[in-house]
Amino acid sequence: MGIIENINKVFDHRIRLGIMSILMVNEDADFNRLKELLDVTDGNLASHLKSLEKEKYIHVEKQFIGRKPNTRYSTTPLGKAEFKKHIEALEKLLRK
């Protein structure tokens, strides 16, 4: 199997790559933290989070802190595995 097969189109976009990178090194992150770290608009971030959620790469947990809604995101085991495969494929490609 060639290297290119392990490159995952879902992680093609820099924002999705950023979301996954943040979630791989942190247990979880809330919407505002991701927005701040990635310097993106609410709508832009929300659409990329939806894409990752649809693929079952991230877990979404909605709760209230006081009276304010809070949405936290974390990687799923599938998301971690697929992201690692993607990064390894990119590294192999760069070494060629």
Backbone bond lengths (Angstrom), bond angles and torsions (degrees), N, CA, C in turn:
res aa  C-N    CA-C-N  psi(-1)  N-CA   C-N-CA  omega(-1)  CA-C   N-CA-C  phi
1 M - - - 1.452 - - 1.526 108.99 -
2 G 1.318 117.00 133.34 1.459 121.46 -177.98 1.520 112.36 -77.95
3 I 1.298 114.75 162.74 1.465 121.74 -179.83 1.520 111.22 -60.40
4 I 1.300 115.69 -40.85 1.459 121.42 -172.28 1.535 112.59 -61.17
5 E 1.332 118.75 -27.56 1.467 121.18 -179.98 1.528 111.85 -65.10
6 N 1.328 116.93 -27.45 1.463 119.77 -178.63 1.526 113.17 -85.18
7 I 1.323 117.30 -3.60 1.461 119.78 176.00 1.525 107.09 -79.87
8 N 1.310 114.98 121.26 1.464 122.41 -172.35 1.529 110.40 -96.64
9 K 1.333 116.31 119.54 1.469 121.92 -178.12 1.532 112.17 -60.44
10 V 1.317 117.67 -27.31 1.465 120.68 -179.86 1.530 110.62 -62.16
11 F 1.322 116.47 -33.08 1.468 120.61 -178.61 1.526 112.44 -91.57
12 D 1.330 116.01 10.05 1.459 122.51 -178.34 1.521 114.66 -61.41
13 H 1.302 117.01 -30.53 1.454 120.61 -175.19 1.527 110.99 -89.90
14 R 1.321 117.09 140.54 1.472 120.87 -176.15 1.533 112.66 -60.32
15 I 1.338 117.65 -32.47 1.470 119.09 -179.68 1.532 110.67 -70.89
16 R 1.334 117.46 -42.72 1.475 119.67 177.43 1.526 110.30 -66.23
17 L 1.315 116.62 -37.51 1.466 121.22 176.14 1.532 109.27 -62.10
18 G 1.325 115.95 -42.19 1.465 121.28 178.65 1.517 112.69 -65.43
19 I 1.323 116.72 -44.51 1.465 120.90 178.80 1.528 109.77 -57.59
20 M 1.332 115.80 -50.34 1.462 119.99 -178.14 1.520 111.41 -64.37
21 S 1.324 117.60 -39.41 1.470 120.96 178.88 1.524 110.36 -60.81
22 I 1.315 116.82 -44.70 1.471 121.45 179.41 1.525 110.09 -63.42
23 L 1.327 116.61 -44.76 1.469 120.01 -176.88 1.530 112.64 -72.98
24 M 1.312 117.63 -22.61 1.473 120.12 178.14 1.534 110.80 -72.15
25 V 1.322 117.73 -30.08 1.467 120.10 -177.35 1.527 113.21 -102.39
26 N 1.325 117.45 -6.83 1.463 122.69 176.01 1.521 107.84 -122.92
27 E 1.317 116.29 146.08 1.469 119.50 179.42 1.528 110.27 -58.94
28 D 1.334 115.62 -41.24 1.455 121.18 176.31 1.525 108.79 -161.65
29 A 1.312 115.79 173.75 1.464 121.38 177.01 1.517 107.74 -153.49
30 D 1.333 116.35 145.64 1.458 117.58 178.16 1.535 109.86 -91.97
31 F 1.320 114.57 170.78 1.465 121.49 -174.38 1.532 111.52 -55.23
32 N 1.346 116.18 -47.70 1.465 119.51 -176.80 1.525 112.48 -64.67
33 R 1.319 116.61 -36.81 1.479 120.62 178.67 1.534 109.91 -65.10
34 L 1.336 116.51 -45.71 1.470 120.57 178.05 1.527 110.25 -61.20
35 K 1.320 116.08 -43.60 1.469 121.38 -179.40 1.529 110.48 -60.57
36 E 1.324 115.63 -43.40 1.466 121.55 -179.78 1.537 111.50 -66.60
37 L 1.317 116.62 -46.92 1.465 120.80 -177.74 1.524 112.40 -66.40
38 L 1.332 116.32 -36.24 1.463 120.43 -176.13 1.528 113.03 -93.50
39 D 1.337 116.64 -11.34 1.466 122.59 179.22 1.532 111.67 53.90
40 V 1.336 114.91 57.63 1.470 121.93 -179.27 1.527 109.98 -128.46
41 T 1.322 115.94 166.01 1.468 120.75 177.60 1.524 110.16 -78.13
42 D 1.326 115.37 161.98 1.475 121.13 177.87 1.525 111.04 -55.56
43 G 1.328 115.76 -50.45 1.463 120.90 -176.53 1.515 112.93 -62.56
44 N 1.325 115.52 -42.13 1.464 121.04 -179.93 1.530 109.86 -63.35
45 L 1.331 116.41 -48.73 1.463 120.72 179.96 1.525 110.62 -62.10
46 A 1.320 116.60 -45.40 1.473 120.97 -178.17 1.530 111.54 -58.57
47 S 1.334 117.44 -42.10 1.473 119.16 -178.26 1.531 111.12 -67.30
48 H 1.328 117.45 -36.99 1.473 119.52 178.61 1.530 111.44 -72.23
49 L 1.329 116.80 -36.36 1.466 119.81 175.73 1.523 110.45 -63.60
50 K 1.330 117.00 -40.05 1.479 121.43 177.77 1.530 110.66 -60.23
51 S 1.335 116.47 -42.63 1.475 120.17 179.09 1.524 111.07 -60.08
52 L 1.332 116.62 -44.23 1.465 120.33 -179.59 1.530 111.19 -69.44
53 E 1.328 115.88 -35.97 1.471 120.05 178.46 1.531 110.40 -67.22
54 K 1.328 116.62 -41.33 1.462 121.85 179.68 1.536 111.24 -58.72
55 E 1.331 116.44 -36.61 1.472 121.45 179.06 1.529 112.42 -80.78
56 K 1.350 115.49 -3.60 1.474 122.16 -177.40 1.536 111.88 65.89
57 Y 1.343 116.65 32.60 1.463 122.12 177.78 1.522 111.82 -91.58
58 I 1.350 115.74 -20.66 1.461 119.33 176.84 1.523 109.60 -130.85
59 H 1.323 114.58 153.87 1.462 123.05 176.71 1.527 107.08 -106.60
60 V 1.320 116.86 136.92 1.461 122.36 -179.13 1.519 108.75 -114.19
61 E 1.332 115.63 130.17 1.463 120.84 178.75 1.521 108.55 -127.11
62 K 1.326 115.93 116.71 1.464 121.32 179.52 1.524 108.72 -102.27
63 Q 1.335 114.67 135.23 1.460 120.10 179.10 1.525 108.95 -152.29
64 F 1.311 116.58 175.52 1.459 121.29 175.09 1.517 108.23 -113.52
65 I 1.327 115.87 135.59 1.453 121.35 172.58 1.519 103.77 -114.30
66 G 1.333 115.74 108.66 1.466 119.55 -168.74 1.513 106.55 66.74
67 R 1.307 116.84 -123.55 1.462 120.38 178.02 1.521 112.14 -105.63
68 K 1.325 115.66 4.06 1.472 119.42 -176.90 1.526 111.39 -97.56
69 P 1.338 116.32 133.45 1.471 118.53 175.48 1.527 110.12 -69.03
70 N 1.308 115.63 143.81 1.463 121.02 179.30 1.525 107.51 -137.52
71 T 1.322 116.10 128.94 1.465 120.75 178.73 1.514 108.15 -115.93
72 R 1.341 115.66 123.96 1.462 122.16 -179.49 1.530 109.15 -112.55
73 Y 1.312 114.70 145.84 1.462 121.32 -178.73 1.523 109.34 -123.94
74 S 1.316 116.03 144.91 1.466 122.14 174.52 1.525 107.95 -146.41
75 T 1.322 116.32 161.86 1.461 119.22 179.25 1.530 109.68 -81.49
76 T 1.310 115.43 149.79 1.462 121.00 173.37 1.527 106.91 -92.58
77 P 1.328 118.12 163.59 1.467 119.32 175.13 1.542 111.65 -55.04
78 L 1.340 116.99 -40.74 1.465 120.81 177.44 1.530 110.55 -62.23
79 G 1.321 116.79 -45.34 1.471 121.23 179.53 1.519 111.81 -59.69
80 K 1.335 116.40 -44.13 1.472 120.74 178.77 1.524 110.73 -60.96
81 A 1.320 116.37 -46.75 1.471 121.29 -177.76 1.530 110.94 -63.25
82 E 1.338 116.52 -46.31 1.468 120.52 -178.71 1.525 111.56 -66.37
83 F 1.322 116.87 -38.81 1.462 120.26 179.92 1.529 110.25 -66.91
84 K 1.325 117.23 -41.68 1.479 120.92 178.11 1.527 110.30 -61.31
85 K 1.337 116.55 -43.52 1.475 120.47 178.01 1.522 110.62 -60.30
86 H 1.320 116.11 -42.46 1.464 122.56 -179.56 1.535 110.43 -62.11
87 I 1.319 116.70 -48.74 1.476 121.43 -179.03 1.530 110.47 -64.09
88 E 1.325 116.80 -42.19 1.472 120.11 178.17 1.527 111.10 -61.83
89 A 1.325 116.87 -40.44 1.471 121.19 178.71 1.525 110.34 -63.86
90 L 1.333 116.65 -42.76 1.472 120.15 178.07 1.527 110.84 -62.86
91 E 1.341 116.39 -41.99 1.468 120.18 179.30 1.530 111.06 -62.84
92 K 1.326 116.65 -42.07 1.477 120.30 178.55 1.521 110.74 -63.42
93 L 1.319 115.44 -40.75 1.455 121.10 -179.83 1.537 110.10 -62.87
94 L 1.326 115.80 -40.49 1.468 120.07 -179.26 1.528 112.36 -70.44
95 R 1.326 116.92 -27.43 1.469 120.65 -179.66 1.527 112.25 -77.81
96 K 1.315 117.57 -16.87 1.462 120.67 -175.89 1.507 111.81 -67.97
